[in-house]
Amino acid sequence: MARLSRSLVLAVILGAVLLASASSAGAGHDTDPHSKNLHPMGDTDDNRPIVTFEEAFFTDLALWGKTAYQGTWDGGFRTVNIAPKGNPKVLAEVECGVEQGDVGVYGNLVFRSVDFPVAATTVEETCQGPPLFESGGFEGIQIFQVDDPRTASADDLIAAVATDCGSHTHTVVPDPANDRVLIYVANAYTGPLYSEDPIWGHECTEPHNKFQIVEVPLDAPEDAAVIADVPIGLAAEGHHASCHDIGALVNGDAQLAVCAAGRAVLFDISDPANPVLVRDFGIDGIEPWHSAALSWDGSVAVMGWEPGGGIAPECEASDPDDLKSIFFFDTASGALLGKWTLPRPQTALENCTIHNYSIVPTAKRDVLTAGNYQAGTWVVDFTNPAAARTVGWSDPPPIPCCTSPFLPLSLGGAWGSYWYNGFIYETNITEGLNVFRLSSSATAGARRMPFLNPQTQIGPVG
C-alpha cells in the first residue's frame, strides 16, 4: 500500500467516519465466489476495520517453520500458529512501532519496517514515539529476538537501525557464508524531507536514487548497522528513483534482485553485500512499479504496480487493462513478454489493484499466487508469459461501507497471498489470516520450504 501522509489521514478523519458493518467480520470465505479448485480452509476470524489509519490493521506476512509473523500497520506484529492445517491460532500480539509494519524473519529474529519518523532517542522509544511531521527522528528497521513465539512482546526488541527515508518494505537476504543476514531496505517515497538527524544519523533528501543494506550479524544482532548505499541510477533519467519493493532470488547460478522503482532495475547479487546493476526496463506510462519477483530460473521478471495507491477502485470493467495487470519481462533483454489481466471486474466500492505475490517453488512450471486487495486471492500460471492463464481464484463481495467525499468505500482485502508448504496464506487487511488449499496439477511437486519471506526466493526448487 502506498505511504499515506498524515495530513491526508487527518483530512479523511475530518471528512468522513467510515462505519464498520458487523457483516465485515472475518468469518471465512466458504460462501464467496471462488473457483472449484481453491478451497477455503480456515482463518483467524478477525475484524479490524480501517477508520483513522492509526489502527493495528494487518499488513505483510513472513513464515518460519510452523509460525506466521503478521505485521500490523500502526501497532507492531503478531505471531500465529499454523501447525493445525488450515486452522491458524493467534499466539501473541506485539505492540511496538508505527506504519507500515511489514515484517521479515530469520530464525528467532523478526525484522519490522518503520516508515514514518517518530520522536525517539532510544531503541525502546521507537515502540511508542509520537510521529514527527517536518523533522527527523527514528525510522528504519526494528529488530526483535523472539525466542518463544507464544510469549512474543515489545520486550523482545533488541535493535533499531535508522535508514535514510525510513523503510517502507524490506527484503531479507540470508548470507550464511558470512554468518549474517542482509536487509535490503526499500523506501517507496521520500517525505517528510529532513537533513541528518542528530541522534540517529540518517536523512531524507531528494532524489533518493538508492536502496540501503543493513547487516545483521547472527552472533550479535544488536550490532546491526547500515553497510552500503546501492545506487539505482534513475534520477538522471527523470524516473521515480526509490524502490517500493525489492524482489531477491538466490537459486544456484540465478542470484538476482529486482528493484521496483520508476523502472524495473535488475541487479546481480552474487555478492549480496555488493549488488551490481545489470540493466533497467519498463513500459512507457507505467511508473512507479510496486511489486517485483522473478521466475525461479531468473529468466523472467514479474512486475506489478499500484495505481490508486491501494485505496482506490482500479479494477472496474471500464478501467484499462494495464491498471489491473501483472507484467512479465525477459531479464536478459528487458523485453516485455506478456501480461496477465484480472479477469473479474470489481465494483466502485472495492479498493483494488495487483498487490503482493509469491512464486510457487517448483521447477516444473512458473506459477504465482497474488493478493489483490478486495479482488481477493488469485493463482496464475505464467509458464508461457505471452499467454498467462488463471489457475484458481477467490473473490469476496465488497466490504459494506458508507459513502464520503474522500473515500466512498471501506478499505480492506488481501494485502498479499503466499504459497507455503501446500497452502496459500492470505494476509488480509481487516480479517487477519485466511488459509486456502489449491487442487491443481500446476503446482504439483512444489517444494516444502523451511521458511518464507514475502520478497525473497531461496532455492533449490528442483
PLY file of the C-alpha trace (Angstrom):
ply
format ascii 1.0
element vertex 462
property float x
property float y
property float z
element edge 461
property int vertex1
property int vertex2
end_header
0.00 0.00 0.00
1.27 3.45 -0.82
2.51 5.62 2.00
-0.27 7.91 3.22
0.62 11.33 4.51
-0.64 12.14 7.99
-2.31 15.25 6.56
-4.35 13.09 4.21
-5.24 10.83 7.11
-6.46 13.79 9.12
-8.49 15.02 6.15
-10.11 11.65 5.83
-10.91 11.58 9.53
-12.44 15.07 9.43
-14.26 14.46 6.18
-15.95 11.19 7.00
-16.42 8.47 9.53
-16.15 5.04 7.97
-18.79 2.87 9.58
-17.88 -0.78 10.04
-20.63 -3.28 9.47
-20.76 -6.36 11.66
-21.07 -8.40 8.48
-17.48 -7.44 7.56
-16.01 -9.66 10.27
-13.53 -12.26 9.12
-15.80 -15.28 9.19
-14.23 -17.32 6.43
-14.81 -17.39 2.69
-16.77 -20.57 2.12
-19.70 -18.74 0.52
-17.65 -16.26 -1.52
-17.38 -16.64 -5.28
-14.34 -18.82 -5.97
-13.06 -21.40 -8.39
-13.93 -25.01 -7.55
-10.26 -25.87 -7.09
-9.43 -23.18 -4.49
-10.72 -24.36 -1.13
-11.14 -22.03 1.88
-9.67 -23.87 4.86
-9.72 -21.62 7.90
-9.00 -18.16 9.27
-8.21 -16.19 12.40
-11.70 -14.59 12.37
-10.51 -11.03 12.95
-12.32 -7.77 12.28
-10.19 -4.62 12.27
-11.84 -2.02 10.02
-9.79 1.00 8.95
-11.22 4.19 10.43
-8.32 6.59 11.03
-5.25 4.82 9.56
-3.96 4.64 13.11
-5.33 1.17 13.81
-3.28 -2.01 14.01
-4.78 -3.45 10.85
-2.83 -6.17 9.07
-0.03 -5.76 6.54
2.54 -8.26 5.27
3.39 -11.79 6.35
6.51 -13.90 6.95
6.63 -17.57 7.90
9.20 -19.64 9.77
8.53 -23.30 10.38
5.03 -23.56 11.83
4.76 -19.92 12.89
3.44 -16.98 10.88
4.54 -13.44 11.71
1.89 -10.95 10.62
2.71 -7.25 10.55
0.32 -4.55 11.70
0.17 -1.05 10.27
0.31 1.07 13.41
0.95 -1.39 16.18
3.72 -3.97 15.71
3.15 -7.58 14.66
1.70 -10.80 15.94
2.58 -14.48 15.95
0.23 -17.17 14.65
0.46 -20.95 14.97
-0.11 -22.51 11.53
0.68 -26.09 12.58
-3.03 -27.06 12.57
-3.55 -27.37 8.82
-5.98 -24.69 7.74
-6.80 -23.68 11.31
-4.46 -20.84 12.35
-4.36 -19.80 16.00
-3.08 -16.44 17.26
-0.31 -16.85 19.83
0.78 -13.33 20.82
0.32 -9.66 19.93
3.35 -7.36 19.94
2.60 -3.65 20.29
5.61 -1.74 19.02
6.02 0.80 16.21
4.17 2.87 13.64
3.39 2.43 9.94
3.89 0.46 7.66
4.79 -2.59 9.70
5.91 -5.09 7.04
7.83 -7.97 8.62
10.60 -10.45 7.80
12.01 -13.36 9.78
15.20 -15.39 10.08
15.41 -17.93 12.89
14.44 -16.14 16.08
14.98 -12.69 14.55
12.00 -10.65 13.36
12.52 -7.50 11.28
9.89 -4.76 11.08
9.74 -1.73 8.75
9.02 1.71 10.18
8.18 4.28 7.51
7.39 7.45 9.40
9.78 9.32 11.71
8.92 9.14 15.40
10.29 11.03 18.37
12.71 8.55 19.93
16.13 8.78 21.50
16.48 5.12 22.47
15.70 1.77 20.89
12.85 1.21 23.35
11.23 4.56 22.50
10.83 3.53 18.85
7.85 1.46 20.04
5.75 4.37 21.23
7.32 7.60 19.97
4.83 10.12 18.54
5.13 10.91 14.82
7.20 13.86 13.65
5.99 15.77 10.60
8.77 18.11 9.50
11.93 16.97 11.24
13.99 13.85 11.86
13.51 11.15 14.45
13.71 7.40 14.07
12.54 5.50 11.03
14.06 2.35 9.59
14.29 -1.28 10.72
13.36 -2.63 14.15
14.88 -5.99 15.15
13.24 -8.34 17.64
14.68 -11.52 19.12
11.66 -13.78 19.59
12.85 -16.88 21.41
9.30 -18.11 22.03
6.53 -17.03 19.61
3.95 -17.83 22.29
5.24 -15.06 24.55
6.45 -12.51 21.99
6.24 -8.92 23.22
7.77 -5.47 22.85
10.39 -6.60 25.38
11.91 -8.68 22.53
13.06 -5.51 20.73
16.88 -5.55 20.70
17.88 -3.05 18.00
16.68 -0.21 15.81
18.63 0.71 12.69
17.83 4.11 11.21
17.83 4.24 7.40
17.57 7.20 5.04
13.87 7.96 4.45
12.90 5.01 6.63
11.77 1.59 5.45
8.55 1.15 3.50
9.32 -2.51 2.83
12.40 -4.68 3.22
13.87 -7.85 1.72
15.62 -10.47 3.84
18.74 -11.89 2.14
20.48 -14.58 4.22
24.27 -14.71 3.91
25.19 -17.83 5.92
28.73 -17.94 4.49
29.42 -14.77 6.46
27.22 -15.64 9.46
24.86 -12.76 8.83
21.57 -11.64 7.36
21.37 -8.70 4.97
18.30 -6.50 4.79
17.67 -4.63 1.54
15.70 -1.55 2.59
13.17 -0.10 0.13
11.77 3.37 0.64
8.97 3.81 -1.90
8.77 7.59 -1.48
10.68 10.39 0.21
8.97 12.54 2.79
8.92 14.18 5.11
12.24 15.64 3.97
14.86 16.35 6.64
18.61 16.76 6.99
20.83 14.48 9.04
19.18 13.56 12.33
21.45 14.45 15.28
20.58 11.30 17.22
20.16 8.59 14.59
22.40 10.00 11.84
20.09 9.35 8.89
18.49 11.83 6.50
15.78 12.09 3.88
16.53 14.19 0.81
15.64 14.12 -2.88
16.40 12.45 -5.18
16.81 9.28 -3.10
18.09 7.16 -6.02
19.33 4.22 -3.95
18.49 1.45 -1.55
20.43 0.70 1.60
21.73 -2.57 3.03
21.55 -3.35 6.74
23.89 -6.05 8.03
22.64 -8.16 10.94
25.42 -10.31 12.49
23.81 -13.55 13.66
26.07 -13.79 16.71
25.38 -10.16 17.70
22.16 -8.90 16.05
22.09 -5.94 18.41
25.07 -4.60 16.44
23.13 -4.38 13.16
24.07 -1.37 11.03
23.83 0.12 7.54
26.82 -1.10 5.50
26.08 0.12 1.96
24.18 2.52 -0.26
23.29 0.89 -3.59
22.63 3.40 -6.42
19.73 2.52 -8.72
20.74 5.02 -11.40
17.36 6.52 -12.29
17.46 10.10 -11.08
19.36 11.34 -14.12
16.79 9.69 -16.38
13.95 11.56 -14.69
12.27 8.43 -13.34
10.96 7.75 -9.84
14.19 6.98 -8.01
13.17 4.91 -4.99
12.46 1.20 -4.73
8.99 0.32 -3.50
9.73 -3.40 -3.27
12.90 -5.37 -3.96
12.48 -8.98 -5.08
15.53 -11.20 -4.45
16.30 -14.62 -5.94
19.05 -16.96 -4.71
18.79 -20.27 -6.57
22.02 -21.80 -7.81
23.51 -19.63 -10.53
20.45 -17.39 -10.53
21.33 -14.75 -7.96
19.42 -11.62 -8.86
17.42 -8.80 -7.36
14.83 -6.53 -8.96
14.05 -3.07 -7.58
10.54 -1.82 -8.35
11.16 1.89 -8.99
10.26 4.16 -11.92
11.83 1.36 -13.94
12.46 -2.25 -13.01
16.13 -2.23 -12.03
17.95 -5.58 -12.20
20.99 -6.39 -10.03
23.44 -9.27 -9.87
23.67 -10.23 -6.17
26.27 -12.99 -6.44
27.98 -10.94 -3.73
24.83 -9.99 -1.78
26.55 -7.14 0.07
27.66 -5.56 -3.21
24.83 -5.68 -5.76
25.92 -4.88 -9.32
23.48 -3.04 -11.57
22.77 -5.02 -14.76
20.03 -3.11 -16.60
16.69 -1.41 -16.21
13.48 -1.84 -18.19
9.81 -0.99 -18.11
6.83 0.36 -20.04
6.19 3.96 -21.02
3.29 5.30 -19.00
3.65 2.87 -16.10
5.52 4.36 -13.17
6.40 3.71 -10.45
6.46 -0.06 -10.16
5.30 -1.54 -6.87
5.91 -5.30 -6.66
8.76 -7.42 -8.03
9.66 -11.09 -8.22
11.48 -13.49 -10.55
10.84 -16.87 -12.07
12.88 -19.50 -10.24
15.41 -19.76 -13.08
15.79 -15.96 -13.16
14.76 -15.58 -16.78
11.51 -13.68 -16.15
10.89 -10.60 -14.00
7.36 -10.41 -12.64
6.32 -6.79 -12.11
3.18 -5.16 -10.71
2.21 -1.59 -10.00
-0.32 0.11 -7.73
-2.44 2.73 -9.49
-4.59 4.49 -6.93
-2.15 3.69 -4.12
-4.20 0.73 -2.92
-7.06 2.91 -1.69
-8.95 3.36 -4.97
-11.18 1.09 -7.11
-8.87 0.50 -10.09
-10.24 -2.87 -11.27
-13.64 -1.86 -12.65
-14.77 -3.13 -16.06
-14.22 0.34 -17.51
-10.62 0.56 -16.29
-7.84 -0.05 -18.83
-6.24 -3.49 -18.62
-2.87 -2.01 -17.66
-4.33 -0.81 -14.34
-5.14 -4.37 -13.27
-2.35 -6.48 -14.77
0.84 -8.30 -13.86
3.66 -7.83 -16.41
6.34 -10.33 -17.43
9.75 -9.18 -18.74
12.74 -11.03 -20.16
15.57 -10.31 -17.70
18.22 -10.87 -20.38
16.89 -8.19 -22.72
14.27 -6.24 -20.78
11.65 -7.05 -23.44
8.02 -7.31 -22.42
6.96 -10.96 -22.78
3.30 -10.64 -21.87
0.87 -9.77 -19.10
-1.98 -11.28 -17.11
-5.07 -9.17 -16.52
-7.50 -9.68 -13.66
-10.49 -11.26 -15.41
-13.25 -10.46 -12.88
-14.34 -6.80 -12.84
-14.63 -5.24 -9.40
-17.12 -2.62 -8.25
-16.64 1.04 -7.38
-16.89 0.02 -3.71
-13.75 -2.13 -3.81
-10.20 -0.84 -3.44
-8.33 -2.98 -5.92
-5.02 -3.31 -7.71
-2.42 -6.04 -8.09
-0.57 -6.02 -4.78
1.76 -8.66 -3.30
2.52 -12.08 -4.72
4.90 -15.02 -4.44
6.27 -17.55 -6.92
5.39 -21.18 -6.15
8.65 -23.15 -5.52
8.52 -25.64 -8.35
10.82 -26.21 -11.31
8.05 -27.77 -13.41
6.02 -24.65 -14.17
6.05 -20.92 -13.41
3.12 -20.19 -11.10
2.36 -17.28 -8.77
-0.16 -16.57 -6.04
-1.32 -12.95 -5.70
-3.29 -10.91 -3.20
-5.17 -8.08 -4.89
-6.98 -6.22 -2.12
-10.76 -6.64 -2.49
-10.31 -8.71 -5.65
-9.03 -11.42 -3.30
-6.54 -14.21 -3.97
-5.56 -15.43 -7.45
-3.30 -18.16 -8.81
-1.68 -17.58 -12.22
0.38 -19.90 -14.46
2.91 -17.83 -16.45
4.98 -20.70 -17.83
4.18 -19.12 -21.18
4.33 -15.41 -20.31
2.67 -14.48 -23.60
-0.40 -16.49 -22.61
-0.51 -16.47 -18.81
-3.65 -18.17 -17.51
-5.73 -18.18 -14.35
-5.47 -21.39 -12.32
-7.69 -20.58 -9.32
-9.27 -17.68 -7.51
-11.32 -16.41 -4.55
-13.06 -13.06 -4.98
-15.17 -11.96 -1.98
-18.01 -9.43 -2.26
-17.40 -5.76 -1.40
-16.99 -4.82 2.25
-20.13 -2.97 3.37
-19.43 0.70 3.80
-20.69 4.25 3.82
-20.06 6.99 1.29
-17.88 10.06 1.87
-16.47 12.82 -0.35
-12.98 11.48 0.44
-13.24 7.67 0.49
-16.54 6.32 -0.81
-15.61 2.77 0.18
-14.21 0.75 3.08
-10.61 -0.32 2.68
-9.68 -3.94 3.06
-8.93 -7.16 1.23
-5.88 -9.30 0.52
-2.60 -7.47 1.20
-0.64 -10.46 -0.06
-1.17 -14.15 -0.81
1.76 -16.55 -0.46
2.30 -20.22 -1.26
3.88 -22.07 1.66
4.13 -25.85 2.01
0.95 -26.80 0.22
-1.27 -23.95 1.38
-1.90 -20.36 0.33
-1.75 -17.89 3.20
-3.67 -14.66 2.58
-2.80 -11.81 4.89
-6.00 -9.75 4.87
-6.04 -6.10 5.90
-9.11 -6.32 8.14
-9.66 -10.07 8.52
-6.24 -11.29 9.65
-5.03 -14.57 8.19
-7.04 -16.66 5.71
-5.86 -20.07 4.51
-6.64 -21.75 1.17
-5.70 -25.05 -0.44
-5.37 -25.38 -4.22
-6.19 -28.55 -6.14
-4.29 -28.25 -9.42
-1.61 -30.04 -11.40
0.01 -26.62 -11.99
1.56 -26.73 -8.52
2.34 -30.45 -8.42
5.77 -31.15 -6.99
6.11 -27.79 -5.26
8.93 -27.96 -2.73
8.35 -27.63 1.00
10.31 -24.72 2.43
11.65 -24.19 5.95
10.67 -20.51 5.88
9.31 -17.78 3.61
9.86 -14.06 3.49
7.49 -12.24 1.13
10.07 -10.75 -1.24
12.78 -13.43 -1.05
13.13 -16.64 -3.09
15.73 -19.13 -1.87
16.25 -22.38 -3.80
16.77 -25.02 -4.85
13.31 -25.93 -6.09
14.02 -28.87 -8.38
0 1
1 2
2 3
3 4
4 5
5 6
6 7
7 8
8 9
9 10
10 11
11 12
12 13
13 14
14 15
15 16
16 17
17 18
18 19
19 20
20 21
21 22
22 23
23 24
24 25
25 26
26 27
27 28
28 29
29 30
30 31
31 32
32 33
33 34
34 35
35 36
36 37
37 38
38 39
39 40
40 41
41 42
42 43
43 44
44 45
45 46
46 47
47 48
48 49
49 50
50 51
51 52
52 53
53 54
54 55
55 56
56 57
57 58
58 59
59 60
60 61
61 62
62 63
63 64
64 65
65 66
66 67
67 68
68 69
69 70
70 71
71 72
72 73
73 74
74 75
75 76
76 77
77 78
78 79
79 80
80 81
81 82
82 83
83 84
84 85
85 86
86 87
87 88
88 89
89 90
90 91
91 92
92 93
93 94
94 95
95 96
96 97
97 98
98 99
99 100
100 101
101 102
102 103
103 104
104 105
105 106
106 107
107 108
108 109
109 110
110 111
111 112
112 113
113 114
114 115
115 116
116 117
117 118
118 119
119 120
120 121
121 122
122 123
123 124
124 125
125 126
126 127
127 128
128 129
129 130
130 131
131 132
132 133
133 134
134 135
135 136
136 137
137 138
138 139
139 140
140 141
141 142
142 143
143 144
144 145
145 146
146 147
147 148
148 149
149 150
150 151
151 152
152 153
153 154
154 155
155 156
156 157
157 158
158 159
159 160
160 161
161 162
162 163
163 164
164 165
165 166
166 167
167 168
168 169
169 170
170 171
171 172
172 173
173 174
174 175
175 176
176 177
177 178
178 179
179 180
180 181
181 182
182 183
183 184
184 185
185 186
186 187
187 188
188 189
189 190
190 191
191 192
192 193
193 194
194 195
195 196
196 197
197 198
198 199
199 200
200 201
201 202
202 203
203 204
204 205
205 206
206 207
207 208
208 209
209 210
210 211
211 212
212 213
213 214
214 215
215 216
216 217
217 218
218 219
219 220
220 221
221 222
222 223
223 224
224 225
225 226
226 227
227 228
228 229
229 230
230 231
231 232
232 233
233 234
234 235
235 236
236 237
237 238
238 239
239 240
240 241
241 242
242 243
243 244
244 245
245 246
246 247
247 248
248 249
249 250
250 251
251 252
252 253
253 254
254 255
255 256
256 257
257 258
258 259
259 260
260 261
261 262
262 263
263 264
264 265
265 266
266 267
267 268
268 269
269 270
270 271
271 272
272 273
273 274
274 275
275 276
276 277
277 278
278 279
279 280
280 281
281 282
282 283
283 284
284 285
285 286
286 287
287 288
288 289
289 290
290 291
291 292
292 293
293 294
294 295
295 296
296 297
297 298
298 299
299 300
300 301
301 302
302 303
303 304
304 305
305 306
306 307
307 308
308 309
309 310
310 311
311 312
312 313
313 314
314 315
315 316
316 317
317 318
318 319
319 320
320 321
321 322
322 323
323 324
324 325
325 326
326 327
327 328
328 329
329 330
330 331
331 332
332 333
333 334
334 335
335 336
336 337
337 338
338 339
339 340
340 341
341 342
342 343
343 344
344 345
345 346
346 347
347 348
348 349
349 350
350 351
351 352
352 353
353 354
354 355
355 356
356 357
357 358
358 359
359 360
360 361
361 362
362 363
363 364
364 365
365 366
366 367
367 368
368 369
369 370
370 371
371 372
372 373
373 374
374 375
375 376
376 377
377 378
378 379
379 380
380 381
381 382
382 383
383 384
384 385
385 386
386 387
387 388
388 389
389 390
390 391
391 392
392 393
393 394
394 395
395 396
396 397
397 398
398 399
399 400
400 401
401 402
402 403
403 404
404 405
405 406
406 407
407 408
408 409
409 410
410 411
411 412
412 413
413 414
414 415
415 416
416 417
417 418
418 419
419 420
420 421
421 422
422 423
423 424
424 425
425 426
426 427
427 428
428 429
429 430
430 431
431 432
432 433
433 434
434 435
435 436
436 437
437 438
438 439
439 440
440 441
441 442
442 443
443 444
444 445
445 446
446 447
447 448
448 449
449 450
450 451
451 452
452 453
453 454
454 455
455 456
456 457
457 458
458 459
459 460
460 461
